[in-house]
Amino acid sequence: MVARYDNITIKAELSKDGWIIDRPVITRSGIFTYRNGSKTVKEYRPAEEVFKEDSLNTLRGIPITDKHNGLLNAESNLDGIVVGSVMSPGEKADNNVVADIVIHNVKRIGARRELSLGYTCKVDESPGEFNGEKYDCIQKDITYNHLAVVTKGRAGNARIRLDTDDLSSFPTEDDMAETNMSKIRLDTGLEYSASPEVVVYVSELNTKLTALQTKLDKAEGERDTHKTAIETLKADHAKELTKMGDSARSRVKLEEKAKTLSVKFDDVTDRDLKIAIAEKLGAKLEWTNRSDDYVDSAYDLTITNEDEKNKTAGKQKTTTTEKQDKAAGGSTSSQEARAKMIARIRGDKEAA
């Protein structure tokens, strides 16, 4: 939606209380010229849009203001701005729209006698031609906001209905310049002039953008926190799996050792199984109120001593066997003795 300001002329009549009461032309259909910065744009207001009932009804009750002050609403500061009101919906009169108006603050408007409508509309960017005149776009869905008292009108029939000499005595000004302009500062540092409603709209957008950026920053921070927590959980899980694997392998060794010693291990904890194995191997220790580290160390020491005894016994057995083999067959090794024995059983003759 865009804002537009068009113009008509008041035919002044004073009430008994000094109010200006009139039923002037408010606007018309046709082509209107607008300025967009340094660019001039011709916009077509077709009759089917200008005389649409929904659009005409929006005229009733809108304020009449001293010059344009941007688009107004209930939150606007209307002090010293509003000088009257439009009393009726718009009505078609040939190619024009008329409506009943009343102006109470006559002193405020001074010598100014022309009116300029402020409204919003949708703009169809389709160019074309009407009555031999080309236009750049088309106005649609016109909704009126206020009626401003200005010095110079726009519409061709928006003239003060006085003699030409009287008309020439009035100063002229571009009605679009009537709007109080404010400054918009961009992030680049550049400033642009804009009507108050545009400044408010841009300010609201900037506020929303700031809020969205805050939410985005918060969401990114939470994402990074969750990501770190997930990585920590993964590392802890990997450590736990390794620990569980080591524990399982240790349990298998314990049970294998228990089997060789005929120690029962079903439904027995690792600690109790280590104590049972150590005692089976001859350890005479006091286990009550001892820490797990103590039990582990005692068990490892017992197993180490048992392994050393087995190695010593194995060596002694091997030595004894070799001596027996030599005594039986004169061989220098048990392998040779066995080979000779097998040969005798077969009946083979010994080599000379």
C-alpha contacts under 8 A as a table, 3 or more apart, distances in Angstrom:
res1	aa1	res2	aa2	distance
1	M	120	T	5.96
1	M	121	C	5.21
1	M	122	K	4.77
1	M	123	V	7.23
2	V	120	T	5.21
2	V	121	C	5.51
2	V	122	K	6.34
2	V	123	V	7.34
3	A	71	L	7.70
3	A	118	G	6.83
3	A	119	Y	5.47
3	A	120	T	4.41
3	A	121	C	6.67
4	R	117	L	7.48
4	R	118	G	5.52
4	R	119	Y	5.33
4	R	120	T	6.11
4	R	121	C	7.63
5	Y	116	S	5.64
5	Y	117	L	4.84
5	Y	118	G	4.37
5	Y	119	Y	6.53
5	Y	175	D	7.61
5	Y	176	M	7.01
6	D	27	T	6.96
6	D	115	L	7.73
6	D	116	S	4.59
6	D	117	L	4.70
6	D	118	G	6.76
6	D	153	G	7.12
6	D	154	R	5.97
6	D	155	A	6.86
7	N	26	I	7.18
7	N	27	T	6.63
7	N	114	E	6.69
7	N	115	L	4.87
7	N	116	S	3.62
7	N	117	L	5.89
7	N	152	K	7.76
7	N	153	G	4.45
7	N	154	R	5.07
7	N	155	A	5.74
7	N	158	A	6.09
8	I	24	P	7.63
8	I	25	V	6.00
8	I	26	I	5.44
8	I	27	T	6.11
8	I	114	E	5.67
8	I	115	L	4.82
8	I	116	S	6.18
8	I	153	G	5.96
8	I	154	R	7.33
8	I	155	A	6.42
8	I	157	N	7.09
8	I	158	A	3.86
8	I	159	R	6.59
9	T	24	P	6.68
9	T	25	V	6.83
9	T	26	I	7.74
9	T	113	R	6.26
9	T	114	E	4.34
9	T	115	L	5.65
9	T	153	G	7.48
9	T	158	A	4.86
9	T	159	R	5.14
9	T	160	I	5.13
9	T	161	R	7.45
10	I	22	D	6.93
10	I	24	P	5.67
10	I	25	V	7.81
10	I	113	R	5.73
10	I	114	E	5.89
10	I	115	L	6.90
10	I	160	I	6.59
11	K	22	D	6.18
11	K	23	R	7.68
11	K	24	P	6.28
11	K	160	I	7.15
11	K	161	R	6.67
12	A	20	I	5.96
12	A	21	I	6.77
12	A	22	D	6.32
13	E	20	I	5.44
13	E	21	I	5.53
13	E	22	D	6.32
14	L	17	D	7.63
14	L	18	G	5.27
14	L	19	W	5.37
14	L	20	I	4.71
14	L	21	I	6.18
15	S	18	G	5.08
15	S	19	W	5.15
15	S	20	I	6.38
15	S	21	I	6.63
16	K	19	W	7.49
18	G	104	H	7.66
18	G	106	V	7.89
19	W	102	V	6.64
19	W	103	I	5.69
19	W	104	H	4.95
19	W	105	N	7.58
19	W	106	V	6.92
20	I	102	V	5.55
20	I	103	I	4.95
20	I	104	H	6.66
20	I	106	V	7.13
21	I	100	D	7.51
21	I	101	I	5.84
21	I	102	V	4.59
21	I	103	I	6.58
22	D	100	D	5.86
22	D	101	I	5.50
22	D	102	V	6.65
23	R	98	V	6.17
23	R	99	A	5.18
23	R	100	D	4.35
23	R	101	I	6.12
24	P	98	V	5.44
24	P	99	A	6.26
24	P	100	D	7.11
24	P	101	I	7.82
25	V	28	R	7.79
25	V	96	N	6.29
25	V	97	V	5.54
25	V	98	V	4.31
25	V	99	A	6.96
25	V	158	A	7.48
26	I	90	G	7.80
26	I	96	N	7.36
26	I	97	V	5.35
26	I	98	V	5.12
26	I	99	A	6.55
26	I	115	L	7.67
26	I	117	L	7.50
27	T	96	N	5.83
27	T	97	V	5.25
27	T	98	V	7.30
27	T	117	L	7.74
27	T	155	A	7.16
27	T	158	A	7.95
28	R	50	V	7.13
28	R	95	N	5.83
28	R	96	N	4.13
28	R	97	V	5.70
28	R	155	A	7.38
29	S	44	Y	7.82
29	S	45	R	5.13
29	S	46	P	5.68
29	S	47	A	5.32
29	S	50	V	5.95
29	S	95	N	6.22
29	S	96	N	6.65
30	G	44	Y	5.72
30	G	45	R	5.13
30	G	46	P	6.13
30	G	47	A	7.47
30	G	130	F	7.76
31	I	42	K	6.43
31	I	43	E	5.55
31	I	44	Y	4.35
31	I	45	R	5.98
31	I	130	F	7.75
31	I	135	Y	6.99
32	F	42	K	5.67
32	F	43	E	5.38
32	F	44	Y	6.38
32	F	45	R	7.45
32	F	154	R	7.54
32	F	155	A	7.14
33	T	40	T	6.87
33	T	41	V	5.74
33	T	42	K	4.48
33	T	43	E	6.29
33	T	154	R	7.96
34	Y	40	T	5.80
34	Y	41	V	5.20
34	Y	42	K	6.23
34	Y	43	E	7.42
35	R	38	S	6.72
35	R	39	K	5.71
35	R	40	T	4.53
35	R	41	V	6.02
35	R	176	M	7.80
36	N	39	K	5.06
36	N	40	T	6.11
36	N	41	V	6.98
37	G	40	T	7.92
41	V	135	Y	7.81
41	V	136	D	6.40
42	K	134	K	7.83
42	K	135	Y	4.96
42	K	136	D	5.37
42	K	137	C	6.93
43	E	135	Y	5.68
43	E	136	D	5.85
43	E	137	C	5.03
43	E	138	I	5.46
43	E	139	Q	6.58
44	Y	130	F	7.89
44	Y	135	Y	6.13
44	Y	136	D	7.67
44	Y	137	C	6.19
44	Y	138	I	4.69
44	Y	139	Q	6.10
45	R	49	E	6.75
45	R	50	V	6.44
45	R	138	I	6.18
45	R	139	Q	5.36
45	R	140	K	7.53
46	P	49	E	5.49
46	P	50	V	6.27
46	P	138	I	7.54
46	P	139	Q	7.52
47	A	50	V	5.02
47	A	51	F	5.78
47	A	95	N	7.75
48	E	51	F	5.61
48	E	52	K	5.89
49	E	52	K	5.18
49	E	55	S	7.58
49	E	139	Q	7.65
49	E	140	K	5.93
49	E	141	D	6.67
49	E	142	I	7.09
50	V	55	S	7.03
50	V	56	L	7.53
50	V	142	I	7.26
51	F	55	S	7.11
51	F	56	L	6.46
51	F	91	E	7.71
51	F	92	K	6.36
51	F	97	V	7.61
52	K	55	S	5.36
52	K	56	L	6.28
53	E	56	L	5.06
53	E	57	N	6.10
54	D	57	N	5.35
54	D	58	T	6.80
55	S	58	T	5.50
55	S	59	L	7.56
55	S	141	D	6.99
55	S	142	I	5.63
55	S	143	T	5.59
55	S	144	Y	7.34
56	L	59	L	5.77
56	L	60	R	8.00
56	L	89	P	5.61
56	L	90	G	4.57
56	L	91	E	6.83
57	N	60	R	5.93
57	N	89	P	4.64
57	N	90	G	6.32
58	T	61	G	7.82
58	T	62	I	7.63
58	T	89	P	6.74
58	T	143	T	6.06
58	T	144	Y	5.59
58	T	145	N	7.71
59	L	62	I	5.86
59	L	86	V	6.68
59	L	88	S	6.91
59	L	89	P	5.13
59	L	90	G	5.94
59	L	99	A	7.95
59	L	144	Y	5.75
59	L	145	N	7.53
59	L	146	H	7.96
60	R	86	V	5.62
60	R	87	M	5.54
60	R	88	S	4.51
60	R	89	P	4.40
60	R	90	G	7.25
61	G	85	S	6.14
61	G	86	V	5.23
61	G	87	M	5.68
61	G	88	S	6.99
62	I	85	S	5.94
62	I	86	V	5.59
62	I	144	Y	7.59
62	I	145	N	6.05
62	I	146	H	5.15
62	I	147	L	7.14
63	P	82	V	6.19
63	P	83	V	7.63
63	P	84	G	6.02
63	P	85	S	4.45
63	P	86	V	6.36
63	P	145	N	7.76
63	P	146	H	5.18
63	P	147	L	6.30
64	I	82	V	5.69
64	I	83	V	5.66
64	I	84	G	4.72
64	I	85	S	4.86
64	I	86	V	6.74
64	I	103	I	7.34
64	I	146	H	5.91
64	I	147	L	4.59
64	I	148	A	5.47
64	I	149	V	7.16
65	T	68	H	6.79
65	T	69	N	7.90
65	T	81	I	5.28
65	T	82	V	4.32
65	T	83	V	5.36
65	T	84	G	6.90
65	T	146	H	7.08
65	T	147	L	6.13
65	T	148	A	4.57
65	T	149	V	6.16
66	D	80	G	7.98
66	D	81	I	5.36
66	D	82	V	6.35
66	D	83	V	6.40
66	D	108	R	7.20
66	D	109	I	6.35
66	D	148	A	5.71
66	D	149	V	5.32
66	D	150	V	7.35
67	K	81	I	7.93
67	K	148	A	4.87
67	K	149	V	5.20
67	K	150	V	5.41
67	K	178	E	5.81
67	K	179	T	7.07
68	H	118	G	7.54
68	H	148	A	5.52
68	H	149	V	7.84
68	H	150	V	7.97
68	H	178	E	5.48
68	H	179	T	4.67
68	H	180	N	7.09
69	N	72	L	7.60
69	N	81	I	7.82
69	N	178	E	7.75
69	N	179	T	5.31
69	N	180	N	5.74
69	N	196	P	7.43
70	G	118	G	7.98
70	G	179	T	6.17
70	G	180	N	7.17
70	G	195	S	6.02
70	G	196	P	5.61
70	G	197	E	5.72
71	L	118	G	7.05
71	L	119	Y	7.55
71	L	145	N	6.49
71	L	146	H	7.48
71	L	196	P	7.93
71	L	197	E	6.06
72	L	75	E	7.81
72	L	76	S	5.76
72	L	145	N	6.75
72	L	146	H	7.33
73	N	76	S	5.41
78	L	81	I	5.17
78	L	82	V	6.03
79	D	82	V	7.03
80	G	83	V	7.66
82	V	85	S	8.00
83	V	103	I	5.72
83	V	104	H	5.73
83	V	105	N	4.84
83	V	106	V	7.41
83	V	108	R	7.24
83	V	109	I	7.88
84	G	101	I	7.55
84	G	102	V	5.50
84	G	103	I	4.05
84	G	104	H	5.30
84	G	105	N	6.87
85	S	101	I	5.90
85	S	102	V	5.60
85	S	103	I	6.55
86	V	89	P	8.00
86	V	99	A	7.06
86	V	100	D	6.00
86	V	101	I	4.37
86	V	102	V	6.50
86	V	147	L	7.82
87	M	99	A	7.33
87	M	100	D	5.22
87	M	101	I	5.32
87	M	102	V	7.08
88	S	99	A	5.74
88	S	100	D	5.40
88	S	101	I	7.49
89	P	99	A	6.24
89	P	100	D	7.96
90	G	97	V	5.85
90	G	98	V	5.55
90	G	99	A	4.89
91	E	97	V	5.30
91	E	98	V	5.28
91	E	99	A	6.28
92	K	95	N	7.09
92	K	96	N	5.89
92	K	97	V	4.76
92	K	98	V	6.54
93	A	96	N	5.06
93	A	97	V	5.72
93	A	98	V	6.60
103	I	106	V	6.38
105	N	108	R	5.51
105	N	109	I	7.23
106	V	109	I	5.69
106	V	110	G	6.81
107	K	110	G	5.36
109	I	112	R	5.73
109	I	113	R	7.79
109	I	149	V	6.81
111	A	170	F	7.83
112	R	149	V	6.71
112	R	150	V	5.97
112	R	151	T	5.13
113	R	149	V	6.70
113	R	150	V	6.86
113	R	151	T	6.57
113	R	160	I	6.53
114	E	149	V	5.75
114	E	150	V	5.29
114	E	151	T	5.70
114	E	152	K	6.28
114	E	153	G	5.95
114	E	158	A	7.23
114	E	159	R	7.07
114	E	160	I	6.63
115	L	147	L	6.48
115	L	148	A	5.46
115	L	149	V	4.55
115	L	150	V	5.56
115	L	151	T	7.89
115	L	153	G	6.67
116	S	147	L	5.70
116	S	148	A	4.99
116	S	149	V	6.31
116	S	150	V	6.43
116	S	153	G	6.58
116	S	154	R	7.91
116	S	175	D	7.34
117	L	144	Y	7.27
117	L	145	N	7.71
117	L	146	H	6.09
117	L	147	L	4.52
117	L	148	A	6.15
118	G	144	Y	6.25
118	G	145	N	5.58
118	G	146	H	5.19
118	G	147	L	5.98
118	G	148	A	7.25
119	Y	142	I	6.85
119	Y	143	T	5.54
119	Y	144	Y	4.16
119	Y	145	N	4.93
119	Y	146	H	6.92
120	T	142	I	5.89
120	T	143	T	5.33
120	T	144	Y	6.46
120	T	145	N	7.41
121	C	139	Q	6.15
121	C	140	K	5.68
121	C	141	D	5.33
121	C	142	I	4.48
121	C	143	T	6.25
122	K	139	Q	5.85
122	K	140	K	5.06
122	K	141	D	5.93
122	K	142	I	7.21
123	V	137	C	6.55
123	V	138	I	5.61
123	V	139	Q	4.86
123	V	140	K	6.18
124	D	137	C	5.55
124	D	138	I	4.95
124	D	139	Q	6.37
124	D	140	K	7.22
125	E	136	D	6.81
125	E	137	C	4.51
125	E	138	I	6.53
126	S	136	D	6.74
126	S	137	C	5.08
126	S	138	I	6.70
127	P	134	K	7.53
127	P	135	Y	5.63
127	P	136	D	4.32
127	P	137	C	4.90
127	P	138	I	7.45
128	G	134	K	5.72
128	G	135	Y	5.46
128	G	136	D	6.64
128	G	137	C	7.36
129	E	132	G	6.05
129	E	133	E	5.32
129	E	134	K	4.10
129	E	135	Y	5.74
130	F	133	E	5.25
130	F	134	K	6.31
130	F	135	Y	7.44
135	Y	138	I	7.88
139	Q	142	I	7.19
150	V	153	G	7.20
150	V	175	D	6.52
150	V	178	E	7.46
151	T	170	F	7.75
151	T	171	P	7.12
151	T	172	T	5.90
151	T	173	E	6.22
151	T	175	D	7.26
152	K	172	T	5.37
152	K	173	E	5.60
152	K	174	D	6.34
152	K	175	D	6.10
153	G	158	A	5.84
153	G	159	R	6.99
153	G	174	D	7.97
153	G	175	D	6.70
154	R	158	A	6.65
154	R	175	D	7.73
155	A	158	A	5.01
156	G	159	R	7.52
160	I	167	L	7.02
162	L	166	D	6.33
162	L	167	L	6.40
163	D	166	D	5.35
163	D	167	L	6.32
164	T	167	L	4.98
164	T	168	S	6.21
165	D	168	S	5.30
165	D	169	S	6.77
166	D	169	S	5.43
166	D	170	F	7.48
167	L	170	F	5.83
168	S	171	P	7.64
173	E	177	A	7.52
174	D	177	A	5.50
174	D	178	E	7.15
175	D	178	E	5.14
175	D	179	T	7.75
176	M	179	T	6.12
177	A	180	N	7.57
179	T	195	S	6.43
180	N	195	S	6.21
180	N	196	P	6.96
181	M	193	S	5.89
181	M	194	A	5.23
181	M	195	S	4.70
181	M	196	P	6.37
182	S	193	S	5.44
182	S	194	A	5.29
182	S	195	S	5.93
182	S	196	P	6.01
182	S	199	V	6.91
183	K	191	E	6.14
183	K	192	Y	5.48
183	K	193	S	4.65
183	K	194	A	6.06
183	K	199	V	7.27
184	I	191	E	5.40
184	I	192	Y	5.19
184	I	193	S	6.28
184	I	194	A	6.79
184	I	199	V	6.18
184	I	202	V	7.97
185	R	189	G	6.18
185	R	190	L	5.76
185	R	191	E	4.39
185	R	192	Y	6.60
186	L	189	G	5.42
186	L	190	L	5.53
186	L	191	E	6.30
187	D	190	L	7.44
194	A	198	V	6.06
194	A	199	V	6.33
195	S	198	V	5.39
195	S	199	V	6.44
196	P	199	V	5.03
196	P	200	V	6.15
197	E	200	V	5.05
197	E	201	Y	6.05
198	V	201	Y	4.99
198	V	202	V	6.07
199	V	202	V	5.20
199	V	203	S	6.01
200	V	203	S	5.01
200	V	204	E	6.15
201	Y	204	E	5.12
201	Y	205	L	6.26
202	V	205	L	4.98
202	V	206	N	6.14
203	S	206	N	5.05
203	S	207	T	6.18
204	E	207	T	5.02
204	E	208	K	6.17
205	L	208	K	5.08
205	L	209	L	6.01
206	N	209	L	4.91
206	N	210	T	6.08
207	T	210	T	5.13
207	T	211	A	6.24
208	K	211	A	5.04
208	K	212	L	6.10
209	L	212	L	5.04
209	L	213	Q	6.07
210	T	213	Q	5.05
210	T	214	T	6.18
211	A	214	T	5.07
211	A	215	K	6.29
212	L	215	K	5.04
212	L	216	L	6.07
213	Q	216	L	4.91
213	Q	217	D	6.08
214	T	217	D	5.14
214	T	218	K	6.18
215	K	218	K	5.06
215	K	219	A	6.04
216	L	219	A	5.02
216	L	220	E	6.09
217	D	220	E	5.13
217	D	221	G	6.15
218	K	221	G	5.07
218	K	222	E	6.18
219	A	222	E	5.09
219	A	223	R	6.03
220	E	223	R	4.91
220	E	224	D	6.18
221	G	224	D	5.18
221	G	225	T	6.20
222	E	225	T	4.99
222	E	226	H	6.09
223	R	226	H	5.13
223	R	227	K	6.02
224	D	227	K	4.93
224	D	228	T	6.18
225	T	228	T	5.22
225	T	229	A	6.22
226	H	229	A	4.96
226	H	230	I	6.07
227	K	230	I	5.10
227	K	231	E	6.28
228	T	231	E	5.16
228	T	232	T	6.20
229	A	232	T	5.06
229	A	233	L	6.16
230	I	233	L	5.02
230	I	234	K	6.14
231	E	234	K	5.04
231	E	235	A	6.26
232	T	235	A	5.15
232	T	236	D	6.13
233	L	236	D	5.03
233	L	237	H	5.92
234	K	237	H	5.02
234	K	238	A	6.17
235	A	238	A	5.12
235	A	239	K	6.26
236	D	239	K	5.08
236	D	240	E	6.11
237	H	240	E	4.98
237	H	241	L	6.12
238	A	241	L	5.08
238	A	242	T	6.24
239	K	242	T	5.09
239	K	243	K	6.08
240	E	243	K	4.92
240	E	244	M	5.99
241	L	244	M	5.00
241	L	245	G	6.07
242	T	245	G	5.01
242	T	246	D	6.15
243	K	246	D	5.13
243	K	247	S	6.07
244	M	247	S	4.98
244	M	248	A	6.06
245	G	248	A	5.07
245	G	249	R	6.22
246	D	249	R	5.20
246	D	250	S	6.08
247	S	250	S	5.07
247	S	251	R	6.14
248	A	251	R	5.07
248	A	252	V	6.31
249	R	252	V	5.13
249	R	253	K	6.43
250	S	253	K	5.24
250	S	254	L	6.25
251	R	254	L	4.98
251	R	255	E	6.19
251	R	270	D	6.93
252	V	255	E	5.20
252	V	256	E	6.17
253	K	256	E	5.06
253	K	257	K	6.15
254	L	257	K	5.16
254	L	258	A	6.12
254	L	270	D	7.74
254	L	273	L	7.41
254	L	274	K	7.34
255	E	258	A	4.87
255	E	259	K	6.16
255	E	265	F	6.48
256	E	259	K	5.19
256	E	260	T	6.57
257	K	260	T	5.31
257	K	261	L	6.51
257	K	277	I	7.73
258	A	261	L	5.15
258	A	262	S	5.87
258	A	263	V	4.74
258	A	264	K	6.76
258	A	265	F	6.84
258	A	273	L	7.85
258	A	277	I	6.43
259	K	262	S	4.91
259	K	263	V	6.07
259	K	264	K	7.58
260	T	263	V	7.82
261	L	277	I	7.50
261	L	280	K	7.31
263	V	276	A	7.19
263	V	277	I	6.91
263	V	280	K	7.92
265	F	268	V	5.27
265	F	273	L	6.40
268	V	272	D	6.31
268	V	273	L	6.12
269	T	272	D	5.32
269	T	273	L	6.06
270	D	273	L	5.10
270	D	274	K	6.13
271	R	274	K	5.29
271	R	275	I	6.41
271	R	292	D	7.02
271	R	295	V	6.93
271	R	296	D	7.75
272	D	275	I	5.08
272	D	276	A	6.18
273	L	276	A	5.04
273	L	277	I	6.16
274	K	277	I	5.19
274	K	278	A	6.06
274	K	295	V	7.34
274	K	296	D	7.53
274	K	299	Y	5.99
275	I	278	A	5.12
275	I	279	E	6.10
275	I	287	W	7.75
275	I	295	V	7.03
275	I	299	Y	7.00
276	A	279	E	5.22
276	A	280	K	6.05
277	I	280	K	4.92
277	I	281	L	6.26
277	I	299	Y	7.86
278	A	281	L	5.12
278	A	282	G	6.50
278	A	283	A	5.35
278	A	298	A	7.74
278	A	299	Y	5.73
278	A	302	T	6.05
278	A	303	I	7.52
279	E	282	G	4.97
279	E	283	A	4.63
279	E	284	K	6.48
280	K	283	A	7.23
281	L	302	T	7.28
281	L	306	E	7.38
283	A	302	T	6.93
286	E	290	R	7.92
287	W	290	R	5.45
287	W	295	V	7.39
290	R	294	Y	6.20
290	R	295	V	7.01
291	S	294	Y	5.21
291	S	295	V	6.53
292	D	295	V	5.06
292	D	296	D	6.11
293	D	296	D	5.08
293	D	297	S	6.14
294	Y	297	S	5.21
294	Y	298	A	6.10
295	V	298	A	5.17
295	V	299	Y	6.02
296	D	299	Y	5.18
296	D	300	D	6.15
297	S	300	D	5.18
297	S	301	L	6.13
298	A	301	L	5.17
298	A	302	T	6.12
299	Y	302	T	5.10
299	Y	303	I	6.19
300	D	303	I	5.18
300	D	304	T	6.08
301	L	304	T	5.07
301	L	305	N	6.18
302	T	305	N	5.20
302	T	306	E	6.15
303	I	306	E	4.97
303	I	307	D	6.10
304	T	307	D	5.13
304	T	308	E	6.30
305	N	308	E	5.12
305	N	309	K	6.28
306	E	309	K	5.13
306	E	310	N	6.24
307	D	310	N	5.11
307	D	311	K	6.25
308	E	311	K	5.15
308	E	312	T	6.29
309	K	312	T	5.16
309	K	313	A	6.10
310	N	313	A	5.09
310	N	314	G	6.02
311	K	314	G	5.10
311	K	315	K	6.34
312	T	315	K	5.26
312	T	316	Q	6.32
313	A	316	Q	5.12
313	A	317	K	6.19
314	G	317	K	5.16
314	G	318	T	6.24
315	K	318	T	5.16
315	K	319	T	6.27
316	Q	319	T	5.15
316	Q	320	T	6.21
317	K	320	T	5.12
317	K	321	T	6.16
318	T	321	T	5.22
318	T	322	E	6.32
319	T	322	E	5.29
319	T	323	K	6.38
320	T	323	K	5.19
320	T	324	Q	6.29
321	T	324	Q	5.11
321	T	325	D	6.17
321	T	334	S	7.05
322	E	325	D	5.08
322	E	326	K	6.25
322	E	332	T	7.58
322	E	333	S	5.88
322	E	334	S	5.43
323	K	326	K	5.21
323	K	327	A	6.31
324	Q	327	A	5.15
324	Q	328	A	6.25
325	D	328	A	5.18
325	D	329	G	6.22
325	D	330	G	7.24
325	D	331	S	6.62
325	D	332	T	7.69
325	D	333	S	6.66
325	D	334	S	5.25
325	D	337	A	5.88
326	K	329	G	5.51
326	K	330	G	4.48
326	K	331	S	4.82
326	K	332	T	5.70
326	K	333	S	6.72
326	K	334	S	7.39
326	K	337	A	7.50
327	A	330	G	5.74
327	A	331	S	7.88
328	A	331	S	7.93
328	A	337	A	7.69
329	G	337	A	5.91
329	G	340	K	7.96
330	G	337	A	7.85
331	S	334	S	7.17
331	S	336	E	5.95
331	S	337	A	5.77
332	T	336	E	7.22
333	S	336	E	5.45
333	S	337	A	6.53
334	S	337	A	5.01
334	S	338	R	6.19
335	Q	338	R	5.25
335	Q	339	A	6.23
336	E	339	A	5.03
336	E	340	K	6.29
337	A	340	K	5.24
337	A	341	M	6.26
338	R	341	M	5.06
338	R	342	I	6.26
339	A	342	I	5.27
339	A	343	A	6.31
340	K	343	A	5.01
340	K	344	R	6.32
341	M	344	R	5.23
341	M	345	I	6.39
342	I	345	I	5.17
342	I	346	R	6.40
343	A	346	R	5.16
343	A	347	G	6.21
343	A	348	D	5.21
343	A	349	K	7.61
343	A	350	E	7.90
344	R	347	G	4.93
344	R	348	D	5.83
344	R	349	K	7.51
345	I	348	D	7.70
